[in-house]
Amino acid sequence: MRVLATRYRCRAHECLEIARASVGEKRIILLDLAQTWLRLAQEAGALIPRTAAGPSQPVVQQQQQDQATDDDVQ
């Protein structure tokens, strides 16, 4: 799934590059398409099992923030 996510991000980048040189409705369509590719990349990335992807830094940071919040309440 990681390969798909990378491929989808590349397609989103291509749409954004073309959109920069475009105007009007064509630009809007390309920007919308880029958002769709990015969403698909996020979904494909979410399908990677944690054991295959390794630990995720944002989750660790969120856990640390949650602990700090719990300590602050006491």
C-alpha positions in Angstrom: 0.0 0.0 0.0 2.9 2.3 0.6 3.7 2.2 -3.2 0.1 3.2 -4.0 0.2 6.1 -1.5 3.4 7.4 -3.1 2.0 7.0 -6.6 -1.2 8.9 -5.6 0.9 11.8 -4.1 2.8 12.0 -7.3 -0.4 12.3 -9.3 -1.7 15.0 -6.9 1.6 16.9 -7.5 1.1 16.6 -11.2 -2.4 18.0 -11.0 -1.1 20.9 -8.9 1.6 21.7 -11.4 -0.8 21.8 -14.3 -3.3 23.8 -12.3 -0.7 26.5 -11.7 -0.7 27.2 -15.5 -4.4 26.9 -15.8 -7.3 29.3 -15.3 -11.0 29.2 -14.7 -12.9 25.9 -14.5 -10.0 23.8 -15.7 -7.9 25.0 -12.7 -10.8 24.3 -10.3 -11.2 20.8 -11.6 -7.4 20.1 -11.4 -7.3 21.4 -7.8 -10.3 19.2 -6.9 -8.6 16.2 -8.6 -5.4 16.9 -6.6 -7.4 16.8 -3.4 -8.9 13.5 -4.4 -5.5 12.0 -5.1 -4.2 13.2 -1.7 -7.2 11.7 0.1 -6.6 8.4 -1.7 -3.0 8.6 -0.6 -4.0 9.1 3.0 -6.4 6.2 2.8 -3.8 3.9 1.2 -1.3 4.9 3.9 -3.9 4.1 6.6 -4.2 0.6 5.3 -0.6 -0.2 6.1 -0.4 -2.4 9.2 1.5 -0.8 12.1 3.9 -3.7 12.3 4.9 -3.2 8.7 5.0 0.6 8.9 6.8 0.8 12.3 5.8 3.1 15.1 4.3 6.4 14.1 5.7 9.6 15.5 2.4 11.5 15.6 0.9 8.8 17.8 3.8 9.0 20.2 3.5 12.8 20.4 -0.3 12.5 20.9 0.3 10.0 23.8 2.8 12.4 25.4 0.3 15.3 25.2 -2.5 13.1 26.7 -0.2 12.2 29.6 0.7 15.9 30.2 -3.0 16.8 30.2 -3.9 14.0 32.7 -1.0 15.2 35.0 -2.2 18.8 34.8 -5.7 17.9 35.9 -4.5 16.2 39.2 
